[in-house]
Amino acid sequence: MASANQGKIGVLIEEHFDETEYFRFNEFFSKNGYEVDYISHLWNQEKLTFKGNDHQAEAIVSLEVNNIELTDYKGIILIGGYAMDRLRYQPNPKPGQPNQAPAVEFLRKAVKAMDEGNLKIGTICHSLWLFCADTELLKGRKVTCAHNILCDVENAGGIIIYEGDETAATHIDGGLISGRHPGVVEEFMQVFLQELQKKEKVAVGS
């Protein structure tokens, strides 16, 4: 087991999150020495409780996405299920105005940090929906995802990577690590962990 001071991983979450991913993230990253923080938009509440797709798991979240400092985290993961669709909701959209949802604003900052080499971002299954809220976030990036959001990802400018007659299990494009669906969560976590450790080795050697 790794030492318990590897740093923190932030996981964006909302109602209808994928429970397989939730349980495995908690176990795997903790075992490898990372603290996992669950982050969401709390709508002026001190905390909110979100239920998973199967109504078996509950996540109690008290970290408001508006208050997060990216420098506190080694990586950010967008959980699958329908959570990211809910997080891109904005109550008062205006014609021609980019999406102003707090989680989308947060993702813009995270992507900037990722492109500067300071952060890893992981997406799995449906979670690229949050990227699809702003085509500037996804344009030209090579990714994999669930088959039923292929059109969403392509319409937002993403380039889908295939393996035979299905999307790739996992794919790495710079600091962005994507996974097809919960069925590949073990591979996705291993790849994400390896990419985090690469970054840490570079930092130590620089």
mmCIF file of the C-alpha atoms, coordinates in Angstrom:
data_MODEL
# 
_entry.id   MODEL 
# 
loop_
_atom_site.group_PDB 
_atom_site.id 
_atom_site.type_symbol 
_atom_site.label_atom_id 
_atom_site.label_alt_id 
_atom_site.label_comp_id 
_atom_site.label_asym_id 
_atom_site.label_entity_id 
_atom_site.label_seq_id 
_atom_site.pdbx_PDB_ins_code 
_atom_site.Cartn_x 
_atom_site.Cartn_y 
_atom_site.Cartn_z 
_atom_site.occupancy 
_atom_site.B_iso_or_equiv 
_atom_site.pdbx_formal_charge 
_atom_site.auth_seq_id 
_atom_site.auth_comp_id 
_atom_site.auth_asym_id 
_atom_site.auth_atom_id 
_atom_site.pdbx_PDB_model_num 
ATOM 1   C CA . MET A 1 1   ? 0.000   0.000  0.000   1.00 0.00 ? 1   MET A CA 1 
ATOM 2   C CA . ALA A 1 2   ? 1.280   3.474  -0.876  1.00 0.00 ? 2   ALA A CA 1 
ATOM 3   C CA . SER A 1 3   ? 1.877   6.068  1.805   1.00 0.00 ? 3   SER A CA 1 
ATOM 4   C CA . ALA A 1 4   ? -1.183  8.105  2.703   1.00 0.00 ? 4   ALA A CA 1 
ATOM 5   C CA . ASN A 1 5   ? 0.259   11.451 1.596   1.00 0.00 ? 5   ASN A CA 1 
ATOM 6   C CA . GLN A 1 6   ? 0.257   11.213 -2.173  1.00 0.00 ? 6   GLN A CA 1 
ATOM 7   C CA . GLY A 1 7   ? -2.122  14.177 -2.411  1.00 0.00 ? 7   GLY A CA 1 
ATOM 8   C CA . LYS A 1 8   ? -5.754  14.703 -3.257  1.00 0.00 ? 8   LYS A CA 1 
ATOM 9   C CA . ILE A 1 9   ? -8.009  13.767 -6.152  1.00 0.00 ? 9   ILE A CA 1 
ATOM 10  C CA . GLY A 1 10  ? -11.186 15.787 -6.631  1.00 0.00 ? 10  GLY A CA 1 
ATOM 11  C CA . VAL A 1 11  ? -14.229 14.030 -8.077  1.00 0.00 ? 11  VAL A CA 1 
ATOM 12  C CA . LEU A 1 12  ? -17.074 16.098 -9.499  1.00 0.00 ? 12  LEU A CA 1 
ATOM 13  C CA . ILE A 1 13  ? -20.424 14.525 -8.621  1.00 0.00 ? 13  ILE A CA 1 
ATOM 14  C CA . GLU A 1 14  ? -24.188 15.132 -8.682  1.00 0.00 ? 14  GLU A CA 1 
ATOM 15  C CA . GLU A 1 15  ? -27.417 13.129 -8.535  1.00 0.00 ? 15  GLU A CA 1 
ATOM 16  C CA . HIS A 1 16  ? -27.580 9.914  -10.615 1.00 0.00 ? 16  HIS A CA 1 
ATOM 17  C CA . PHE A 1 17  ? -23.841 9.231  -10.461 1.00 0.00 ? 17  PHE A CA 1 
ATOM 18  C CA . ASP A 1 18  ? -22.446 5.832  -11.442 1.00 0.00 ? 18  ASP A CA 1 
ATOM 19  C CA . GLU A 1 19  ? -22.178 3.715  -8.310  1.00 0.00 ? 19  GLU A CA 1 
ATOM 20  C CA . THR A 1 20  ? -19.599 1.224  -9.556  1.00 0.00 ? 20  THR A CA 1 
ATOM 21  C CA . GLU A 1 21  ? -17.197 4.095  -10.165 1.00 0.00 ? 21  GLU A CA 1 
ATOM 22  C CA . TYR A 1 22  ? -18.041 5.728  -6.828  1.00 0.00 ? 22  TYR A CA 1 
ATOM 23  C CA . PHE A 1 23  ? -17.267 2.603  -4.787  1.00 0.00 ? 23  PHE A CA 1 
ATOM 24  C CA . ARG A 1 24  ? -14.126 1.761  -6.733  1.00 0.00 ? 24  ARG A CA 1 
ATOM 25  C CA . PHE A 1 25  ? -12.706 5.308  -6.636  1.00 0.00 ? 25  PHE A CA 1 
ATOM 26  C CA . ASN A 1 26  ? -13.083 5.326  -2.853  1.00 0.00 ? 26  ASN A CA 1 
ATOM 27  C CA . GLU A 1 27  ? -11.294 1.986  -2.460  1.00 0.00 ? 27  GLU A CA 1 
ATOM 28  C CA . PHE A 1 28  ? -8.610  2.201  -5.145  1.00 0.00 ? 28  PHE A CA 1 
ATOM 29  C CA . PHE A 1 29  ? -7.289  5.706  -4.678  1.00 0.00 ? 29  PHE A CA 1 
ATOM 30  C CA . SER A 1 30  ? -7.319  5.437  -0.892  1.00 0.00 ? 30  SER A CA 1 
ATOM 31  C CA . LYS A 1 31  ? -5.353  2.185  -1.138  1.00 0.00 ? 31  LYS A CA 1 
ATOM 32  C CA . ASN A 1 32  ? -2.809  3.998  -3.296  1.00 0.00 ? 32  ASN A CA 1 
ATOM 33  C CA . GLY A 1 33  ? -2.368  6.856  -0.847  1.00 0.00 ? 33  GLY A CA 1 
ATOM 34  C CA . TYR A 1 34  ? -4.667  9.517  -2.287  1.00 0.00 ? 34  TYR A CA 1 
ATOM 35  C CA . GLU A 1 35  ? -7.426  11.358 -0.468  1.00 0.00 ? 35  GLU A CA 1 
ATOM 36  C CA . VAL A 1 36  ? -10.621 11.577 -2.523  1.00 0.00 ? 36  VAL A CA 1 
ATOM 37  C CA . ASP A 1 37  ? -12.743 14.736 -2.239  1.00 0.00 ? 37  ASP A CA 1 
ATOM 38  C CA . TYR A 1 38  ? -16.226 14.882 -3.724  1.00 0.00 ? 38  TYR A CA 1 
ATOM 39  C CA . ILE A 1 39  ? -17.098 18.269 -5.170  1.00 0.00 ? 39  ILE A CA 1 
ATOM 40  C CA . SER A 1 40  ? -20.333 19.753 -6.510  1.00 0.00 ? 40  SER A CA 1 
ATOM 41  C CA . HIS A 1 41  ? -22.387 22.919 -6.800  1.00 0.00 ? 41  HIS A CA 1 
ATOM 42  C CA . LEU A 1 42  ? -24.325 23.122 -3.538  1.00 0.00 ? 42  LEU A CA 1 
ATOM 43  C CA . TRP A 1 43  ? -26.833 25.868 -4.385  1.00 0.00 ? 43  TRP A CA 1 
ATOM 44  C CA . ASN A 1 44  ? -26.075 27.851 -1.201  1.00 0.00 ? 44  ASN A CA 1 
ATOM 45  C CA . GLN A 1 45  ? -26.470 24.797 1.030   1.00 0.00 ? 45  GLN A CA 1 
ATOM 46  C CA . GLU A 1 46  ? -23.808 23.658 3.506   1.00 0.00 ? 46  GLU A CA 1 
ATOM 47  C CA . LYS A 1 47  ? -24.034 20.139 2.125   1.00 0.00 ? 47  LYS A CA 1 
ATOM 48  C CA . LEU A 1 48  ? -26.148 18.040 -0.221  1.00 0.00 ? 48  LEU A CA 1 
ATOM 49  C CA . THR A 1 49  ? -26.773 14.304 -0.451  1.00 0.00 ? 49  THR A CA 1 
ATOM 50  C CA . PHE A 1 50  ? -26.750 12.750 -3.910  1.00 0.00 ? 50  PHE A CA 1 
ATOM 51  C CA . LYS A 1 51  ? -28.055 9.293  -4.791  1.00 0.00 ? 51  LYS A CA 1 
ATOM 52  C CA . GLY A 1 52  ? -26.513 6.976  -7.352  1.00 0.00 ? 52  GLY A CA 1 
ATOM 53  C CA . ASN A 1 53  ? -28.184 5.479  -10.409 1.00 0.00 ? 53  ASN A CA 1 
ATOM 54  C CA . ASP A 1 54  ? -28.997 2.237  -8.589  1.00 0.00 ? 54  ASP A CA 1 
ATOM 55  C CA . HIS A 1 55  ? -30.285 3.969  -5.427  1.00 0.00 ? 55  HIS A CA 1 
ATOM 56  C CA . GLN A 1 56  ? -27.822 1.928  -3.348  1.00 0.00 ? 56  GLN A CA 1 
ATOM 57  C CA . ALA A 1 57  ? -25.161 4.578  -2.710  1.00 0.00 ? 57  ALA A CA 1 
ATOM 58  C CA . GLU A 1 58  ? -25.355 8.071  -1.271  1.00 0.00 ? 58  GLU A CA 1 
ATOM 59  C CA . ALA A 1 59  ? -22.653 10.710 -1.441  1.00 0.00 ? 59  ALA A CA 1 
ATOM 60  C CA . ILE A 1 60  ? -22.763 13.526 1.116   1.00 0.00 ? 60  ILE A CA 1 
ATOM 61  C CA . VAL A 1 61  ? -20.944 16.513 -0.393  1.00 0.00 ? 61  VAL A CA 1 
ATOM 62  C CA . SER A 1 62  ? -19.893 19.653 1.458   1.00 0.00 ? 62  SER A CA 1 
ATOM 63  C CA . LEU A 1 63  ? -17.276 21.046 -0.967  1.00 0.00 ? 63  LEU A CA 1 
ATOM 64  C CA . GLU A 1 64  ? -18.652 23.829 -3.166  1.00 0.00 ? 64  GLU A CA 1 
ATOM 65  C CA . VAL A 1 65  ? -17.118 23.848 -6.647  1.00 0.00 ? 65  VAL A CA 1 
ATOM 66  C CA . ASN A 1 66  ? -16.963 27.658 -6.622  1.00 0.00 ? 66  ASN A CA 1 
ATOM 67  C CA . ASN A 1 67  ? -14.558 27.531 -3.660  1.00 0.00 ? 67  ASN A CA 1 
ATOM 68  C CA . ILE A 1 68  ? -12.111 24.915 -4.934  1.00 0.00 ? 68  ILE A CA 1 
ATOM 69  C CA . GLU A 1 69  ? -8.429  25.778 -5.403  1.00 0.00 ? 69  GLU A CA 1 
ATOM 70  C CA . LEU A 1 70  ? -7.053  23.600 -8.191  1.00 0.00 ? 70  LEU A CA 1 
ATOM 71  C CA . THR A 1 71  ? -3.565  23.761 -6.720  1.00 0.00 ? 71  THR A CA 1 
ATOM 72  C CA . ASP A 1 72  ? -4.851  21.588 -3.855  1.00 0.00 ? 72  ASP A CA 1 
ATOM 73  C CA . TYR A 1 73  ? -5.361  18.646 -6.244  1.00 0.00 ? 73  TYR A CA 1 
ATOM 74  C CA . LYS A 1 74  ? -3.154  16.299 -8.249  1.00 0.00 ? 74  LYS A CA 1 
ATOM 75  C CA . GLY A 1 75  ? -6.065  15.252 -10.442 1.00 0.00 ? 75  GLY A CA 1 
ATOM 76  C CA . ILE A 1 76  ? -9.747  15.842 -11.134 1.00 0.00 ? 76  ILE A CA 1 
ATOM 77  C CA . ILE A 1 77  ? -12.149 13.101 -12.223 1.00 0.00 ? 77  ILE A CA 1 
ATOM 78  C CA . LEU A 1 78  ? -15.627 13.623 -13.657 1.00 0.00 ? 78  LEU A CA 1 
ATOM 79  C CA . ILE A 1 79  ? -17.770 10.719 -12.459 1.00 0.00 ? 79  ILE A CA 1 
ATOM 80  C CA . GLY A 1 80  ? -20.024 8.885  -14.919 1.00 0.00 ? 80  GLY A CA 1 
ATOM 81  C CA . GLY A 1 81  ? -23.753 8.360  -14.937 1.00 0.00 ? 81  GLY A CA 1 
ATOM 82  C CA . TYR A 1 82  ? -25.943 11.426 -15.460 1.00 0.00 ? 82  TYR A CA 1 
ATOM 83  C CA . ALA A 1 83  ? -24.177 13.633 -12.901 1.00 0.00 ? 83  ALA A CA 1 
ATOM 84  C CA . MET A 1 84  ? -22.277 15.775 -15.413 1.00 0.00 ? 84  MET A CA 1 
ATOM 85  C CA . ASP A 1 85  ? -25.424 16.556 -17.384 1.00 0.00 ? 85  ASP A CA 1 
ATOM 86  C CA . ARG A 1 86  ? -26.946 17.940 -14.192 1.00 0.00 ? 86  ARG A CA 1 
ATOM 87  C CA . LEU A 1 87  ? -23.814 19.941 -13.383 1.00 0.00 ? 87  LEU A CA 1 
ATOM 88  C CA . ARG A 1 88  ? -23.915 21.808 -16.687 1.00 0.00 ? 88  ARG A CA 1 
ATOM 89  C CA . TYR A 1 89  ? -27.386 23.187 -15.907 1.00 0.00 ? 89  TYR A CA 1 
ATOM 90  C CA . GLN A 1 90  ? -27.622 26.973 -15.793 1.00 0.00 ? 90  GLN A CA 1 
ATOM 91  C CA . PRO A 1 91  ? -30.858 28.623 -14.600 1.00 0.00 ? 91  PRO A CA 1 
ATOM 92  C CA . ASN A 1 92  ? -30.697 31.731 -16.790 1.00 0.00 ? 92  ASN A CA 1 
ATOM 93  C CA . PRO A 1 93  ? -29.017 31.086 -20.150 1.00 0.00 ? 93  PRO A CA 1 
ATOM 94  C CA . LYS A 1 94  ? -28.713 33.970 -22.606 1.00 0.00 ? 94  LYS A CA 1 
ATOM 95  C CA . PRO A 1 95  ? -28.368 33.863 -26.393 1.00 0.00 ? 95  PRO A CA 1 
ATOM 96  C CA . GLY A 1 96  ? -24.736 33.725 -27.445 1.00 0.00 ? 96  GLY A CA 1 
ATOM 97  C CA . GLN A 1 97  ? -23.441 33.511 -23.883 1.00 0.00 ? 97  GLN A CA 1 
ATOM 98  C CA . PRO A 1 98  ? -21.110 30.617 -23.009 1.00 0.00 ? 98  PRO A CA 1 
ATOM 99  C CA . ASN A 1 99  ? -22.417 28.219 -20.383 1.00 0.00 ? 99  ASN A CA 1 
ATOM 100 C CA . GLN A 1 100 ? -22.113 29.877 -16.959 1.00 0.00 ? 100 GLN A CA 1 
ATOM 101 C CA . ALA A 1 101 ? -22.815 26.849 -14.745 1.00 0.00 ? 101 ALA A CA 1 
ATOM 102 C CA . PRO A 1 102 ? -20.308 26.805 -11.839 1.00 0.00 ? 102 PRO A CA 1 
ATOM 103 C CA . ALA A 1 103 ? -19.014 23.342 -12.745 1.00 0.00 ? 103 ALA A CA 1 
ATOM 104 C CA . VAL A 1 104 ? -18.413 24.415 -16.357 1.00 0.00 ? 104 VAL A CA 1 
ATOM 105 C CA . GLU A 1 105 ? -16.542 27.506 -15.170 1.00 0.00 ? 105 GLU A CA 1 
ATOM 106 C CA . PHE A 1 106 ? -14.500 25.233 -12.918 1.00 0.00 ? 106 PHE A CA 1 
ATOM 107 C CA . LEU A 1 107 ? -13.775 22.881 -15.812 1.00 0.00 ? 107 LEU A CA 1 
ATOM 108 C CA . ARG A 1 108 ? -12.493 25.787 -17.915 1.00 0.00 ? 108 ARG A CA 1 
ATOM 109 C CA . LYS A 1 109 ? -9.938  26.548 -15.200 1.00 0.00 ? 109 LYS A CA 1 
ATOM 110 C CA . ALA A 1 110 ? -9.085  22.858 -14.798 1.00 0.00 ? 110 ALA A CA 1 
ATOM 111 C CA . VAL A 1 111 ? -8.518  22.410 -18.539 1.00 0.00 ? 111 VAL A CA 1 
ATOM 112 C CA . LYS A 1 112 ? -6.229  25.440 -18.581 1.00 0.00 ? 112 LYS A CA 1 
ATOM 113 C CA . ALA A 1 113 ? -4.223  23.934 -15.713 1.00 0.00 ? 113 ALA A CA 1 
ATOM 114 C CA . MET A 1 114 ? -4.192  20.582 -17.525 1.00 0.00 ? 114 MET A CA 1 
ATOM 115 C CA . ASP A 1 115 ? -2.909  22.129 -20.754 1.00 0.00 ? 115 ASP A CA 1 
ATOM 116 C CA . GLU A 1 116 ? -0.163  23.864 -18.774 1.00 0.00 ? 116 GLU A CA 1 
ATOM 117 C CA . GLY A 1 117 ? 0.942   20.490 -17.405 1.00 0.00 ? 117 GLY A CA 1 
ATOM 118 C CA . ASN A 1 118 ? -0.213  21.132 -13.849 1.00 0.00 ? 118 ASN A CA 1 
ATOM 119 C CA . LEU A 1 119 ? -3.213  18.786 -13.565 1.00 0.00 ? 119 LEU A CA 1 
ATOM 120 C CA . LYS A 1 120 ? -4.610  15.487 -14.825 1.00 0.00 ? 120 LYS A CA 1 
ATOM 121 C CA . ILE A 1 121 ? -8.302  15.219 -15.719 1.00 0.00 ? 121 ILE A CA 1 
ATOM 122 C CA . GLY A 1 122 ? -10.162 11.922 -15.978 1.00 0.00 ? 122 GLY A CA 1 
ATOM 123 C CA . THR A 1 123 ? -13.495 11.285 -17.700 1.00 0.00 ? 123 THR A CA 1 
ATOM 124 C CA . ILE A 1 124 ? -15.446 8.045  -17.940 1.00 0.00 ? 124 ILE A CA 1 
ATOM 125 C CA . CYS A 1 125 ? -18.660 6.904  -19.609 1.00 0.00 ? 125 CYS A CA 1 
ATOM 126 C CA . HIS A 1 126 ? -21.125 9.839  -19.884 1.00 0.00 ? 126 HIS A CA 1 
ATOM 127 C CA . SER A 1 127 ? -18.974 12.339 -18.023 1.00 0.00 ? 127 SER A CA 1 
ATOM 128 C CA . LEU A 1 128 ? -17.670 14.043 -21.187 1.00 0.00 ? 128 LEU A CA 1 
ATOM 129 C CA . TRP A 1 129 ? -21.103 15.693 -21.179 1.00 0.00 ? 129 TRP A CA 1 
ATOM 130 C CA . LEU A 1 130 ? -19.578 18.399 -18.987 1.00 0.00 ? 130 LEU A CA 1 
ATOM 131 C CA . PHE A 1 131 ? -16.922 19.069 -21.636 1.00 0.00 ? 131 PHE A CA 1 
ATOM 132 C CA . CYS A 1 132 ? -19.695 19.242 -24.252 1.00 0.00 ? 132 CYS A CA 1 
ATOM 133 C CA . ALA A 1 133 ? -21.113 22.333 -22.511 1.00 0.00 ? 133 ALA A CA 1 
ATOM 134 C CA . ASP A 1 134 ? -18.379 24.384 -24.217 1.00 0.00 ? 134 ASP A CA 1 
ATOM 135 C CA . THR A 1 135 ? -16.891 23.275 -27.550 1.00 0.00 ? 135 THR A CA 1 
ATOM 136 C CA . GLU A 1 136 ? -13.685 25.175 -26.768 1.00 0.00 ? 136 GLU A CA 1 
ATOM 137 C CA . LEU A 1 137 ? -12.981 22.613 -24.041 1.00 0.00 ? 137 LEU A CA 1 
ATOM 138 C CA . LEU A 1 138 ? -13.193 19.539 -26.282 1.00 0.00 ? 138 LEU A CA 1 
ATOM 139 C CA . LYS A 1 139 ? -12.283 20.710 -29.775 1.00 0.00 ? 139 LYS A CA 1 
ATOM 140 C CA . GLY A 1 140 ? -9.584  18.530 -31.316 1.00 0.00 ? 140 GLY A CA 1 
ATOM 141 C CA . ARG A 1 141 ? -9.075  16.328 -28.257 1.00 0.00 ? 141 ARG A CA 1 
ATOM 142 C CA . LYS A 1 142 ? -8.889  12.564 -28.731 1.00 0.00 ? 142 LYS A CA 1 
ATOM 143 C CA . VAL A 1 143 ? -11.130 10.689 -26.312 1.00 0.00 ? 143 VAL A CA 1 
ATOM 144 C CA . THR A 1 144 ? -13.201 7.603  -25.664 1.00 0.00 ? 144 THR A CA 1 
ATOM 145 C CA . CYS A 1 145 ? -16.649 7.471  -24.054 1.00 0.00 ? 145 CYS A CA 1 
ATOM 146 C CA . ALA A 1 146 ? -19.926 5.572  -23.827 1.00 0.00 ? 146 ALA A CA 1 
ATOM 147 C CA . HIS A 1 147 ? -21.377 4.712  -27.233 1.00 0.00 ? 147 HIS A CA 1 
ATOM 148 C CA . ASN A 1 148 ? -24.623 6.580  -26.619 1.00 0.00 ? 148 ASN A CA 1 
ATOM 149 C CA . ILE A 1 149 ? -22.955 10.001 -26.333 1.00 0.00 ? 149 ILE A CA 1 
ATOM 150 C CA . LEU A 1 150 ? -20.788 9.694  -29.458 1.00 0.00 ? 150 LEU A CA 1 
ATOM 151 C CA . CYS A 1 151 ? -22.766 12.327 -31.337 1.00 0.00 ? 151 CYS A CA 1 
ATOM 152 C CA . ASP A 1 152 ? -22.603 14.739 -28.403 1.00 0.00 ? 152 ASP A CA 1 
ATOM 153 C CA . VAL A 1 153 ? -18.828 14.417 -28.195 1.00 0.00 ? 153 VAL A CA 1 
ATOM 154 C CA . GLU A 1 154 ? -18.300 14.698 -31.949 1.00 0.00 ? 154 GLU A CA 1 
ATOM 155 C CA . ASN A 1 155 ? -20.629 17.696 -32.212 1.00 0.00 ? 155 ASN A CA 1 
ATOM 156 C CA . ALA A 1 156 ? -18.539 19.382 -29.496 1.00 0.00 ? 156 ALA A CA 1 
ATOM 157 C CA . GLY A 1 157 ? -15.394 18.827 -31.564 1.00 0.00 ? 157 GLY A CA 1 
ATOM 158 C CA . GLY A 1 158 ? -14.003 15.739 -29.868 1.00 0.00 ? 158 GLY A CA 1 
ATOM 159 C CA . ILE A 1 159 ? -12.252 13.008 -31.860 1.00 0.00 ? 159 ILE A CA 1 
ATOM 160 C CA . ILE A 1 160 ? -13.450 9.522  -30.873 1.00 0.00 ? 160 ILE A CA 1 
ATOM 161 C CA . ILE A 1 161 ? -10.850 6.762  -30.679 1.00 0.00 ? 161 ILE A CA 1 
ATOM 162 C CA . TYR A 1 162 ? -12.028 3.265  -31.655 1.00 0.00 ? 162 TYR A CA 1 
ATOM 163 C CA . GLU A 1 163 ? -10.816 -0.269 -31.078 1.00 0.00 ? 163 GLU A CA 1 
ATOM 164 C CA . GLY A 1 164 ? -12.436 -2.491 -33.676 1.00 0.00 ? 164 GLY A CA 1 
ATOM 165 C CA . ASP A 1 165 ? -16.205 -2.074 -33.568 1.00 0.00 ? 165 ASP A CA 1 
ATOM 166 C CA . GLU A 1 166 ? -16.346 -0.220 -30.249 1.00 0.00 ? 166 GLU A CA 1 
ATOM 167 C CA . THR A 1 167 ? -14.815 2.821  -28.649 1.00 0.00 ? 167 THR A CA 1 
ATOM 168 C CA . ALA A 1 168 ? -11.424 2.361  -27.008 1.00 0.00 ? 168 ALA A CA 1 
ATOM 169 C CA . ALA A 1 169 ? -11.395 1.086  -23.429 1.00 0.00 ? 169 ALA A CA 1 
ATOM 170 C CA . THR A 1 170 ? -9.179  3.976  -22.338 1.00 0.00 ? 170 THR A CA 1 
ATOM 171 C CA . HIS A 1 171 ? -7.263  6.744  -24.062 1.00 0.00 ? 171 HIS A CA 1 
ATOM 172 C CA . ILE A 1 172 ? -4.660  9.314  -23.036 1.00 0.00 ? 172 ILE A CA 1 
ATOM 173 C CA . ASP A 1 173 ? -4.449  12.684 -24.792 1.00 0.00 ? 173 ASP A CA 1 
ATOM 174 C CA . GLY A 1 174 ? -1.964  14.873 -22.967 1.00 0.00 ? 174 GLY A CA 1 
ATOM 175 C CA . GLY A 1 175 ? -3.330  15.350 -19.465 1.00 0.00 ? 175 GLY A CA 1 
ATOM 176 C CA . LEU A 1 176 ? -6.807  14.038 -20.359 1.00 0.00 ? 176 LEU A CA 1 
ATOM 177 C CA . ILE A 1 177 ? -7.477  10.389 -19.528 1.00 0.00 ? 177 ILE A CA 1 
ATOM 178 C CA . SER A 1 178 ? -10.798 9.008  -20.751 1.00 0.00 ? 178 SER A CA 1 
ATOM 179 C CA . GLY A 1 179 ? -12.553 5.669  -20.235 1.00 0.00 ? 179 GLY A CA 1 
ATOM 180 C CA . ARG A 1 180 ? -15.378 3.991  -22.139 1.00 0.00 ? 180 ARG A CA 1 
ATOM 181 C CA . HIS A 1 181 ? -17.758 2.974  -19.298 1.00 0.00 ? 181 HIS A CA 1 
ATOM 182 C CA . PRO A 1 182 ? -17.833 1.421  -15.786 1.00 0.00 ? 182 PRO A CA 1 
ATOM 183 C CA . GLY A 1 183 ? -16.926 -1.958 -17.263 1.00 0.00 ? 183 GLY A CA 1 
ATOM 184 C CA . VAL A 1 184 ? -13.379 -0.663 -17.748 1.00 0.00 ? 184 VAL A CA 1 
ATOM 185 C CA . VAL A 1 185 ? -13.135 1.238  -14.458 1.00 0.00 ? 185 VAL A CA 1 
ATOM 186 C CA . GLU A 1 186 ? -10.225 -0.912 -13.234 1.00 0.00 ? 186 GLU A CA 1 
ATOM 187 C CA . GLU A 1 187 ? -8.140  -0.123 -16.322 1.00 0.00 ? 187 GLU A CA 1 
ATOM 188 C CA . PHE A 1 188 ? -9.206  3.521  -16.200 1.00 0.00 ? 188 PHE A CA 1 
ATOM 189 C CA . MET A 1 189 ? -8.064  3.910  -12.581 1.00 0.00 ? 189 MET A CA 1 
ATOM 190 C CA . GLN A 1 190 ? -4.742  2.194  -13.258 1.00 0.00 ? 190 GLN A CA 1 
ATOM 191 C CA . VAL A 1 191 ? -4.069  4.428  -16.266 1.00 0.00 ? 191 VAL A CA 1 
ATOM 192 C CA . PHE A 1 192 ? -5.071  7.559  -14.330 1.00 0.00 ? 192 PHE A CA 1 
ATOM 193 C CA . LEU A 1 193 ? -2.805  6.548  -11.435 1.00 0.00 ? 193 LEU A CA 1 
ATOM 194 C CA . GLN A 1 194 ? 0.126   5.900  -13.795 1.00 0.00 ? 194 GLN A CA 1 
ATOM 195 C CA . GLU A 1 195 ? -0.326  9.322  -15.380 1.00 0.00 ? 195 GLU A CA 1 
ATOM 196 C CA . LEU A 1 196 ? -0.425  10.971 -11.941 1.00 0.00 ? 196 LEU A CA 1 
ATOM 197 C CA . GLN A 1 197 ? 2.769   9.191  -10.970 1.00 0.00 ? 197 GLN A CA 1 
ATOM 198 C CA . LYS A 1 198 ? 4.494   10.235 -14.211 1.00 0.00 ? 198 LYS A CA 1 
ATOM 199 C CA . LYS A 1 199 ? 3.714   13.851 -13.376 1.00 0.00 ? 199 LYS A CA 1 
ATOM 200 C CA . GLU A 1 200 ? 5.051   13.401 -9.864  1.00 0.00 ? 200 GLU A CA 1 
ATOM 201 C CA . LYS A 1 201 ? 8.301   11.794 -11.125 1.00 0.00 ? 201 LYS A CA 1 
ATOM 202 C CA . VAL A 1 202 ? 8.837   14.677 -13.525 1.00 0.00 ? 202 VAL A CA 1 
ATOM 203 C CA . ALA A 1 203 ? 8.250   17.165 -10.697 1.00 0.00 ? 203 ALA A CA 1 
ATOM 204 C CA . VAL A 1 204 ? 10.776  15.401 -8.469  1.00 0.00 ? 204 VAL A CA 1 
ATOM 205 C CA . GLY A 1 205 ? 13.358  15.241 -11.222 1.00 0.00 ? 205 GLY A CA 1 
ATOM 206 C CA . SER A 1 206 ? 12.958  18.803 -12.465 1.00 0.00 ? 206 SER A CA 1 
# 
